[in-house]
Amino acid sequence: MALKRENILIVDDNYDMLEVLQRNLKALDYHVYKASSVKEALDILKLSAIDLLITDIQMPEVNGIELLKYAGEHYPFLPKLVITGFPSVTSAVTAIQSGATDYLVKPFTSNELKNSVKKSLKNKLASPVQLGDKSVKDQDIPMVYAGIIGKSSSIQNVIESIERVKNNRATILIQGESGTGKELIARAIHYKGSFAGNPFIAVNCGAIPENLLESELFGYEKGAFTGANQNKEGFFQAANTGTIFLDEIGTAPASVQVRLLRVLQEKEVTKIGATKPQKIQIRIIAATNEDLYQQVQKGTFREDLYYRLNVVDIHVPNLHERKEDIPLLVQYFLSKYAKEYAKDKIQLSDRIYEIFERYPWPGNIRELENCIQKLTIMNEDQVDLPQLPKHFKYKIETTGKETFVPLEQMEKQYIQKVLSSVDNNKTKAAEILKINRKTLRSKLE
């Protein structure tokens, strides 16, 4: 399967506009890089093969016109589309003179954006020099790729994204449910790319106590706090020149978020207790099984950090979304555990495969692997339905939704039930109900 989508870089200091542009462009099957400043855009341009630049004009520090002029001389074959919320004849003329191929005024419709992007891409000049590593466009992506197994379109899209970003240092946010293989994807990005010989450091932010995470990530100087008896390098220093993978980034406390933002902005790390920062060359890949955007809306995760982490986003599909990959994964795990336990590879009946494709897999690939491991341990040769754990099999809900009634009606029904049990003997009924006959008579009336 060859890569078809163009790489588009969008630059805007308005985070909401970045979100809207990304959503619309991804719906049109383009691969999107995002930058909230010209400085970030320059880093991406230097390290990535971009097919179209879309930029706002009015931005703090360095504006979009300056970016157009820079791109025009450094990347003369790159088409440039300008978007602006402050339209004027002067700004339009300036943008065109600076090399823009089209000019779009906010607010614009998705159709207007679509047409402008198509027009800009058509105006792209043929470059005599290949910019970046795009040789992948002439390759087919296999069903097994750096340990990633699958032929579904959703997993092939993930592999396409890996091929696009593997040779640059663009910051990447991987989002997906637990057990979908986010760390496997991060490792594929690192080890399939040009930095494979450099360090890869994986950090589970949720597994490190909050009060230790900051010192573990950034290191500390001797005497910085009680117990700091010597200088210590952090995970960032250990990953220098390579890749650091920050899993469960949504659990990072506010103090770590502030420091991480500085790493992304300034490309430098300061140890706890130190006064002098250390420059680093590093690629950051973050991952989360939560909706990080919702955390931003709730105020539990910094908005500016979210957009700097989310320069490139990769969504990992859950297993239920890629059912056609289940037989491939099953065969892989059957072979893996047969070899591990030095026994013949077991055979699963067709009925088990049917159940596997029906089952929702809340634990995703991790749950599937655990299932195959257990079946391999507990069985020999052929495995059929009797050997399959009960929770995989069809269920019938025998209890419907409970219906609630007013208290007065419930009391009436209960009194009638008690009276019926004692042949309508009011004295016995009153004794059971722990009320006197007068009260019972009043309730009956």
HUCOR-V373734 format. One record per pair of residues at least 12 apart in sequence whose C-alpha atoms are under 10 Angstrom apart, sorted by sequence separation. I is the first residue (numbers start at 0). GAP is how many residues later the second one is. If there is no record, write none. Layout:
I|GAP / I|GAP
This chain:
9|12 / 21|12 / 32|12 / 40|12 / 54|12 / 67|12 / 82|12 / 90|12 / 91|12 / 103|12 / 142|12 / 173|12 / 204|12 / 218|12 / 219|12 / 220|12 / 266|12 / 267|12 / 332|12 / 333|12 / 355|12 / 374|12 / 416|12 / 417|12 / 425|12 / 8|13 / 20|13 / 54|13 / 66|13 / 67|13 / 81|13 / 91|13 / 102|13 / 142|13 / 145|13 / 172|13 / 186|13 / 202|13 / 214|13 / 218|13 / 219|13 / 265|13 / 266|13 / 267|13 / 292|13 / 333|13 / 374|13 / 415|13 / 418|13 / 426|13 / 7|14 / 40|14 / 52|14 / 53|14 / 67|14 / 80|14 / 81|14 / 101|14 / 141|14 / 144|14 / 171|14 / 185|14 / 186|14 / 202|14 / 217|14 / 218|14 / 219|14 / 262|14 / 265|14 / 266|14 / 267|14 / 291|14 / 292|14 / 330|14 / 333|14 / 373|14 / 374|14 / 414|14 / 417|14 / 418|14 / 425|14 / 9|15 / 17|15 / 18|15 / 32|15 / 52|15 / 79|15 / 80|15 / 100|15 / 101|15 / 140|15 / 143|15 / 186|15 / 217|15 / 218|15 / 262|15 / 266|15 / 330|15 / 373|15 / 414|15 / 417|15 / 425|15 / 17|16 / 79|16 / 86|16 / 100|16 / 140|16 / 142|16 / 157|16 / 185|16 / 215|16 / 216|16 / 217|16 / 218|16 / 262|16 / 266|16 / 330|16 / 7|17 / 17|17 / 32|17 / 37|17 / 64|17 / 81|17 / 86|17 / 87|17 / 101|17 / 102|17 / 141|17 / 171|17 / 214|17 / 215|17 / 216|17 / 217|17 / 218|17 / 262|17 / 330|17 / 370|17 / 414|17 / 7|18 / 17|18 / 31|18 / 36|18 / 37|18 / 52|18 / 63|18 / 79|18 / 80|18 / 81|18 / 86|18 / 100|18 / 101|18 / 140|18 / 214|18 / 215|18 / 216|18 / 217|18 / 218|18 / 263|18 / 329|18 / 370|18 / 414|18 / 14|19 / 30|19 / 35|19 / 36|19 / 63|19 / 79|19 / 80|19 / 81|19 / 82|19 / 83|19 / 84|19 / 85|19 / 86|19 / 100|19 / 140|19 / 182|19 / 214|19 / 215|19 / 216|19 / 217|19 / 218|19 / 262|19 / 263|19 / 413|19 / 14|20 / 30|20 / 31|20 / 32|20 / 33|20 / 34|20 / 35|20 / 63|20 / 78|20 / 79|20 / 80|20 / 81|20 / 82|20 / 83|20 / 84|20 / 85|20 / 99|20 / 100|20 / 165|20 / 182|20 / 213|20 / 214|20 / 215|20 / 216|20 / 217|20 / 263|20 / 4|21 / 14|21 / 37|21 / 77|21 / 78|21 / 79|21 / 80|21 / 81|21 / 82|21 / 83|21 / 84|21 / 100|21 / 101|21 / 167|21 / 168|21 / 182|21 / 212|21 / 216|21 / 262|21 / 6|22 / 7|22 / 8|22 / 9|22 / 10|22 / 11|22 / 12|22 / 13|22 / 36|22 / 37|22 / 38|22 / 77|22 / 78|22 / 79|22 / 80|22 / 81|22 / 82|22 / 83|22 / 84|22 / 100|22 / 140|22 / 165|22 / 166|22 / 167|22 / 286|22 / 4|23 / 5|23 / 6|23 / 7|23 / 8|23 / 9|23 / 10|23 / 11|23 / 12|23 / 13|23 / 35|23 / 36|23 / 37|23 / 38|23 / 75|23 / 77|23 / 78|23 / 79|23 / 80|23 / 81|23 / 82|23 / 83|23 / 84|23 / 100|23 / 136|23 / 161|23 / 165|23 / 166|23 / 285|23 / 329|23 / 4|24 / 5|24 / 6|24 / 7|24 / 8|24 / 9|24 / 10|24 / 11|24 / 12|24 / 35|24 / 36|24 / 37|24 / 82|24 / 83|24 / 135|24 / 161|24 / 164|24 / 165|24 / 166|24 / 259|24 / 284|24 / 285|24 / 347|24 / 3|25 / 4|25 / 5|25 / 6|25 / 7|25 / 8|25 / 9|25 / 10|25 / 11|25 / 12|25 / 36|25 / 37|25 / 41|25 / 49|25 / 51|25 / 52|25 / 53|25 / 54|25 / 55|25 / 56|25 / 57|25 / 72|25 / 82|25 / 162|25 / 163|25 / 164|25 / 165|25 / 166|25 / 167|25 / 283|25 / 284|25 / 414|25 / 3|26 / 4|26 / 5|26 / 6|26 / 7|26 / 8|26 / 9|26 / 10|26 / 11|26 / 36|26 / 37|26 / 40|26 / 44|26 / 50|26 / 51|26 / 52|26 / 53|26 / 54|26 / 55|26 / 56|26 / 57|26 / 64|26 / 68|26 / 71|26 / 72|26 / 136|26 / 158|26 / 161|26 / 162|26 / 165|26 / 166|26 / 167|26 / 168|26 / 286|26 / 326|26 / 329|26 / 345|26 / 3|27 / 4|27 / 9|27 / 10|27 / 36|27 / 50|27 / 51|27 / 52|27 / 53|27 / 54|27 / 55|27 / 56|27 / 57|27 / 67|27 / 70|27 / 71|27 / 135|27 / 136|27 / 157|27 / 161|27 / 165|27 / 166|27 / 167|27 / 216|27 / 235|27 / 284|27 / 285|27 / 286|27 / 288|27 / 325|27 / 326|27 / 347|27 / 10|28 / 37|28 / 38|28 / 41|28 / 45|28 / 49|28 / 50|28 / 51|28 / 52|28 / 53|28 / 54|28 / 55|28 / 56|28 / 57|28 / 67|28 / 68|28 / 69|28 / 70|28 / 71|28 / 134|28 / 135|28 / 160|28 / 161|28 / 164|28 / 165|28 / 166|28 / 284|28 / 286|28 / 414|28 / 415|28 / 10|29 / 11|29 / 37|29 / 41|29 / 44|29 / 45|29 / 48|29 / 49|29 / 50|29 / 51|29 / 52|29 / 53|29 / 54|29 / 55|29 / 56|29 / 64|29 / 65|29 / 67|29 / 68|29 / 69|29 / 70|29 / 133|29 / 158|29 / 162|29 / 163|29 / 165|29 / 166|29 / 216|29 / 326|29 / 345|29 / 346|29 / 414|29 / 10|30 / 36|30 / 37|30 / 44|30 / 55|30 / 56|30 / 64|30 / 67|30 / 68|30 / 82|30 / 132|30 / 133|30 / 158|30 / 161|30 / 162|30 / 165|30 / 325|30 / 326|30 / 345|30 / 354|30 / 9|31 / 63|31 / 64|31 / 66|31 / 67|31 / 68|31 / 132|31 / 161|31 / 236|31 / 325|31 / 344|31 / 345|31 / 351|31 / 352|31 / 360|31 / 411|31 / 8|32 / 64|32 / 65|32 / 67|32 / 80|32 / 131|32 / 132|32 / 202|32 / 235|32 / 236|32 / 324|32 / 336|32 / 340|32 / 343|32 / 346|32 / 350|32 / 351|32 / 358|32 / 359|32 / 410|32 / 411|32 / 20|33 / 64|33 / 132|33 / 147|33 / 201|33 / 202|33 / 235|33 / 236|33 / 322|33 / 323|33 / 335|33 / 339|33 / 342|33 / 345|33 / 346|33 / 347|33 / 348|33 / 349|33 / 350|33 / 351|33 / 354|33 / 358|33 / 56|34 / 63|34 / 64|34 / 81|34 / 132|34 / 146|34 / 200|34 / 235|34 / 236|34 / 322|34 / 342|34 / 345|34 / 346|34 / 347|34 / 348|34 / 349|34 / 350|34 / 357|34 / 358|34 / 8|35 / 64|35 / 80|35 / 131|35 / 132|35 / 199|35 / 200|35 / 233|35 / 235|35 / 321|35 / 322|35 / 329|35 / 332|35 / 333|35 / 336|35 / 337|35 / 340|35 / 344|35 / 345|35 / 346|35 / 347|35 / 348|35 / 349|35 / 351|35 / 357|35 / 358|35 / 407|35 / 8|36 / 80|36 / 131|36 / 147|36 / 233|36 / 248|36 / 249|36 / 319|36 / 322|36 / 328|36 / 332|36 / 335|36 / 336|36 / 340|36 / 343|36 / 344|36 / 345|36 / 346|36 / 347|36 / 348|36 / 351|36 / 355|36 / 357|36 / 79|37 / 146|37 / 147|37 / 200|37 / 201|37 / 233|37 / 248|37 / 249|37 / 250|37 / 319|37 / 322|37 / 331|37 / 332|37 / 334|37 / 335|37 / 336|37 / 342|37 / 343|37 / 344|37 / 345|37 / 346|37 / 347|37 / 354|37 / 355|37 / 56|38 / 78|38 / 80|38 / 145|38 / 146|38 / 199|38 / 200|38 / 213|38 / 217|38 / 232|38 / 233|38 / 241|38 / 242|38 / 243|38 / 244|38 / 245|38 / 246|38 / 247|38 / 248|38 / 249|38 / 318|38 / 319|38 / 329|38 / 332|38 / 333|38 / 336|38 / 337|38 / 342|38 / 354|38 / 8|39 / 16|39 / 80|39 / 145|39 / 198|39 / 199|39 / 200|39 / 212|39 / 213|39 / 216|39 / 231|39 / 239|39 / 240|39 / 241|39 / 242|39 / 243|39 / 244|39 / 245|39 / 246|39 / 247|39 / 248|39 / 249|39 / 250|39 / 319|39 / 320|39 / 325|39 / 328|39 / 329|39 / 332|39 / 333|39 / 336|39 / 337|39 / 354|39 / 8|40 / 78|40 / 79|40 / 80|40 / 144|40 / 146|40 / 147|40 / 198|40 / 199|40 / 204|40 / 205|40 / 206|40 / 212|40 / 230|40 / 231|40 / 239|40 / 240|40 / 241|40 / 242|40 / 243|40 / 244|40 / 245|40 / 246|40 / 247|40 / 248|40 / 249|40 / 264|40 / 318|40 / 319|40 / 320|40 / 328|40 / 331|40 / 332|40 / 335|40 / 336|40 / 347|40 / 351|40 / 6|41 / 7|41 / 8|41 / 78|41 / 79|41 / 145|41 / 146|41 / 197|41 / 198|41 / 199|41 / 200|41 / 201|41 / 202|41 / 203|41 / 204|41 / 205|41 / 206|41 / 209|41 / 213|41 / 214|41 / 217|41 / 230|41 / 236|41 / 238|41 / 239|41 / 240|41 / 241|41 / 242|41 / 243|41 / 244|41 / 245|41 / 246|41 / 247|41 / 248|41 / 249|41 / 260|41 / 263|41 / 318|41 / 319|41 / 329|41 / 330|41 / 333|41 / 334|41 / 351|41 / 6|42 / 7|42 / 8|42 / 9|42 / 10|42 / 11|42 / 12|42 / 13|42 / 77|42 / 78|42 / 145|42 / 197|42 / 198|42 / 199|42 / 200|42 / 201|42 / 202|42 / 203|42 / 204|42 / 205|42 / 209|42 / 210|42 / 212|42 / 213|42 / 216|42 / 217|42 / 230|42 / 236|42 / 238|42 / 239|42 / 240|42 / 241|42 / 242|42 / 243|42 / 244|42 / 245|42 / 246|42 / 247|42 / 249|42 / 317|42 / 318|42 / 319|42 / 325|42 / 329|42 / 333|42 / 5|43 / 6|43 / 7|43 / 8|43 / 9|43 / 10|43 / 11|43 / 12|43 / 77|43 / 78|43 / 79|43 / 144|43 / 145|43 / 197|43 / 198|43 / 199|43 / 200|43 / 201|43 / 202|43 / 203|43 / 204|43 / 205|43 / 207|43 / 208|43 / 209|43 / 212|43 / 213|43 / 216|43 / 236|43 / 238|43 / 239|43 / 248|43 / 249|43 / 260|43 / 261|43 / 264|43 / 317|43 / 318|43 / 320|43 / 328|43 / 332|43 / 5|44 / 6|44 / 7|44 / 8|44 / 9|44 / 10|44 / 11|44 / 12|44 / 78|44 / 79|44 / 196|44 / 197|44 / 198|44 / 199|44 / 200|44 / 201|44 / 202|44 / 203|44 / 204|44 / 205|44 / 206|44 / 207|44 / 210|44 / 235|44 / 236|44 / 238|44 / 256|44 / 257|44 / 260|44 / 263|44 / 317|44 / 318|44 / 319|44 / 5|45 / 6|45 / 7|45 / 8|45 / 9|45 / 10|45 / 11|45 / 12|45 / 13|45 / 54|45 / 77|45 / 78|45 / 145|45 / 196|45 / 197|45 / 198|45 / 199|45 / 200|45 / 201|45 / 202|45 / 203|45 / 204|45 / 205|45 / 209|45 / 213|45 / 217|45 / 227|45 / 235|45 / 236|45 / 238|45 / 249|45 / 256|45 / 259|45 / 260|45 / 263|45 / 317|45 / 318|45 / 319|45 / 4|46 / 5|46 / 6|46 / 7|46 / 8|46 / 9|46 / 10|46 / 11|46 / 12|46 / 53|46 / 76|46 / 77|46 / 78|46 / 145|46 / 194|46 / 195|46 / 202|46 / 204|46 / 205|46 / 209|46 / 213|46 / 235|46 / 249|46 / 253|46 / 257|46 / 317|46 / 318|46 / 11|47 / 12|47 / 52|47 / 55|47 / 76|47 / 77|47 / 144|47 / 194|47 / 195|47 / 203|47 / 204|47 / 223|47 / 224|47 / 235|47 / 252|47 / 253|47 / 256|47 / 257|47 / 260|47 / 316|47 / 317|47 / 318|47 / 10|48 / 53|48 / 54|48 / 55|48 / 75|48 / 76|48 / 77|48 / 193|48 / 194|48 / 203|48 / 204|48 / 223|48 / 224|48 / 235|48 / 251|48 / 252|48 / 253|48 / 256|48 / 259|48 / 260|48 / 318|48 / 53|49 / 55|49 / 75|49 / 76|49 / 77|49 / 220|49 / 222|49 / 223|49 / 250|49 / 251|49 / 256|49 / 259|49 / 318|49 / 53|50 / 55|50 / 76|50 / 218|50 / 219|50 / 220|50 / 221|50 / 222|50 / 223|50 / 249|50 / 250|50 / 11|51 / 75|51 / 76|51 / 217|51 / 218|51 / 219|51 / 220|51 / 221|51 / 249|51 / 11|52 / 74|52 / 76|52 / 189|52 / 190|52 / 216|52 / 217|52 / 218|52 / 219|52 / 220|52 / 221|52 / 248|52 / 249|52 / 10|53 / 77|53 / 189|53 / 217|53 / 218|53 / 219|53 / 220|53 / 76|54 / 188|54 / 189|54 / 216|54 / 217|54 / 218|54 / 219|54 / 220|54 / 189|55 / 215|55 / 216|55 / 218|55 / 10|56 / 74|56 / 186|56 / 214|56 / 215|56 / 249|56 / 185|57 / 186|57 / 213|57 / 214|57 / 248|57 / 185|58 / 186|58 / 213|58 / 214|58 / 185|59 / 185|60 / 248|60 / 185|61 / 182|62 / 53|63 / 181|63 / 182|63 / 52|64 / 182|64 / 51|65 / 181|65 / 53|66 / 52|67 / 51|68 / 52|68 / 50|69 / 51|69 / 50|70 / 177|70 / 8|71 / 9|71 / 10|71 / 11|71 / 7|72 / 9|72 / 10|72 / 11|72 / 51|72 / 168|72 / 170|72 / 172|72 / 173|72 / 174|72 / 9|73 / 50|73 / 168|73 / 171|73 / 172|73 / 173|73 / 174|73 / 168|74 / 172|74 / 172|76 / 50|80 / 48|81 / 49|81 / 204|81 / 27|82 / 48|82 / 49|82 / 199|82 / 203|82 / 204|82 / 26|83 / 47|83 / 48|83 / 198|83 / 199|83 / 200|83 / 201|83 / 202|83 / 203|83 / 46|84 / 47|84 / 48|84 / 197|84 / 201|84 / 23|85 / 24|85 / 45|85 / 46|85 / 47|85 / 48|85 / 23|86 / 27|86 / 45|86 / 46|86 / 47|86 / 22|87 / 23|87 / 44|87 / 194|87 / 24|88 / 194|88 / 16|89 / 20|89 / 23|89 / 24|89 / 16|90 / 19|90 / 23|90 / 20|92 / 24|92 / 170|93 / 189|93 / 189|95 / 188|96 / 185|98 / 186|98 / 185|99 / 184|100 / 185|100 / 185|101 / 182|102 / 182|103 / 181|104 / 182|104 / 181|105 / 181|106 / 181|107 / 7|109 / 179|109 / 177|110 / 178|110 / 170|111 / 171|111 / 172|111 / 173|111 / 174|111 / 175|111 / 176|111 / 177|111 / 168|112 / 169|112 / 170|112 / 171|112 / 172|112 / 173|112 / 174|112 / 175|112 / 176|112 / 177|112 / 7|113 / 168|113 / 169|113 / 170|113 / 171|113 / 172|113 / 173|113 / 174|113 / 175|113 / 176|113 / 168|114 / 169|114 / 170|114 / 171|114 / 172|114 / 173|114 / 174|114 / 175|114 / 176|114 / 5|115 / 48|115 / 167|115 / 168|115 / 169|115 / 170|115 / 171|115 / 172|115 / 173|115 / 174|115 / 175|115 / 47|116 / 48|116 / 168|116 / 174|116 / 47|117 / 174|117 / 46|118 / 47|118 / 48|118 / 47|119 / 48|119 / 172|119 / 46|120 / 47|120 / 46|121 / 47|121 / 45|122 / 46|122 / 47|122 / 44|123 / 45|123 / 46|123 / 43|124 / 42|125 / 43|125 / 44|125 / 42|126 / 43|126 / 42|127 / 43|127 / 30|129 / 31|129 / 184|129 / 30|130 / 39|130 / 2|131 / 184|131 / 2|132 / 4|132 / 32|132 / 181|132 / 2|133 / 3|133 / 30|133 / 172|133 / 181|133 / 1|134 / 2|134 / 3|134 / 172|134 / 181|134 / 1|135 / 2|135 / 172|135 / 173|135 / 180|135 / 0|136 / 1|136 / 2|136 / 33|136 / 170|136 / 171|136 / 172|136 / 173|136 / 179|136 / 180|136 / 0|137 / 1|137 / 2|137 / 32|137 / 33|137 / 170|137 / 171|137 / 172|137 / 179|137 / 180|137 / 0|138 / 1|138 / 2|138 / 32|138 / 169|138 / 170|138 / 171|138 / 172|138 / 173|138 / 174|138 / 175|138 / 176|138 / 179|138 / 0|139 / 1|139 / 32|139 / 169|139 / 170|139 / 171|139 / 172|139 / 173|139 / 174|139 / 175|139 / 176|139 / 178|139 / 179|139 / 0|140 / 169|140 / 170|140 / 171|140 / 172|140 / 173|140 / 174|140 / 175|140 / 176|140 / 177|140 / 178|140 / 0|141 / 169|141 / 170|141 / 171|141 / 172|141 / 173|141 / 174|141 / 175|141 / 176|141 / 0|142 / 169|142 / 170|142 / 171|142 / 172|142 / 173|142 / 174|142 / 175|142 / 176|142 / 164|147 / 0|150 / 160|151 / 0|152 / 160|152 / 161|152 / 2|153 / 160|153 / 1|154 / 2|154 / 160|154 / 0|155 / 4|155 / 158|155 / 0|156 / 2|156 / 3|156 / 4|156 / 157|156 / 2|157 / 6|157 / 156|157 / 157|157 / 1|158 / 2|158 / 156|158 / 157|158 / 0|159 / 156|159 / 157|159 / 2|160 / 154|160 / 156|160 / 2|161 / 153|161 / 154|161 / 153|162 / 154|162 / 153|163 / 154|163 / 153|164 / 154|164 / 154|166 / 153|167 / 154|167 / 153|168 / 151|169 / 152|169 / 151|170 / 154|170 / 150|171 / 151|171 / 152|171 / 149|172 / 151|172 / 152|172 / 149|173 / 150|173 / 151|173 / 149|174 / 150|174 / 151|174 / 149|175 / 150|175 / 148|176 / 149|176 / 148|177 / 149|177 / 150|177 / 149|178 / 148|179 / 149|179 / 148|180 / 147|181 / 142|182 / 178|182 / 148|183 / 178|183 / 179|183 / 180|183 / 143|184 / 177|184 / 178|184 / 179|184 / 180|184 / 142|185 / 176|185 / 177|185 / 178|185 / 179|185 / 180|185 / 176|186 / 177|186 / 178|186 / 179|186 / 176|187 / 177|187 / 178|187 / 179|187 / 177|188 / 178|188 / 177|189 / 178|189 / 178|190 / 39|224 / 39|225 / 38|226 / 43|267 / 35|268 / 39|268 / 40|270 / 35|271 / 36|271 / 39|271 / 34|272 / 35|272 / 33|273 / 34|273 / 33|274 / 33|275 / 34|275 / 35|275 / 33|276 / 34|276 / 32|277 / 33|277 / 34|277 / 32|278 / 33|278 / 31|279 / 32|279 / 33|279 / 31|280 / 32|280 / 30|281 / 31|281 / 30|282 / 14|288 / 18|288 / 14|289 / 17|289 / 21|290 / 14|291 / 21|291 / 14|292 / 9|301 / 8|302 / 8|303
